[in-house]
Amino acid sequence: MPKFNFFPHVNLLAYIKKINIRYNPCGTYNDNCRKLIHLIENKQKKDKFLNLDYKLELIDYNDEPLIEIEMQNSKVFKFNPENYDLMEIQRVIDNEQQQLHHNFMKNNLLENNEDSFKL
């Protein structure tokens, strides 16, 4: 029996408008920031998420690190990379991403397009 995935997992970078990463490369938390930077800089991801803006900011040793994520509906999430890894960030923003994905799918159904049934 074939397996169907009716509710696919939404990518971490989906439905995100802007990401601001402030970190110190010498900090103990920098692995989380590096993973996120590599995820954003991946060529396949760059080609897939063309409208994603990101800003990388190197900070002083005493400044507080921050990952700021702005969704397409202008909701902003702020995370301290010392306390959150990428999986935890995904869990926090997942509800908002699923809601945006649901709205996108509802507005872009094939049934809504009159040309979709013409032969």
Rosetta blueprint (number, residue, H / E / L):
1 M L
2 P L
3 K L
4 F L
5 N L
6 F L
7 F L
8 P L
9 H L
10 V L
11 N L
12 L L
13 L L
14 A L
15 Y L
16 I E
17 K E
18 K E
19 I E
20 N E
21 I E
22 R E
23 Y E
24 N L
25 P L
26 C L
27 G L
28 T L
29 Y L
30 N H
31 D H
32 N H
33 C H
34 R H
35 K H
36 L H
37 I H
38 H H
39 L H
40 I H
41 E H
42 N L
43 K H
44 Q H
45 K H
46 K H
47 D H
48 K H
49 F L
50 L L
51 N L
52 L L
53 D E
54 Y E
55 K E
56 L E
57 E E
58 L E
59 I L
60 D L
61 Y L
62 N L
63 D L
64 E L
65 P L
66 L E
67 I E
68 E E
69 I E
70 E E
71 M E
72 Q L
73 N L
74 S L
75 K L
76 V E
77 F E
78 K E
79 F E
80 N L
81 P L
82 E L
83 N L
84 Y L
85 D L
86 L H
87 M H
88 E H
89 I H
90 Q H
91 R H
92 V H
93 I H
94 D H
95 N H
96 E H
97 Q H
98 Q H
99 Q H
100 L H
101 H H
102 H H
103 N H
104 F H
105 M H
106 K H
107 N H
108 N L
109 L L
110 L H
111 E H
112 N H
113 N L
114 E H
115 D H
116 S H
117 F H
118 K L
119 L L
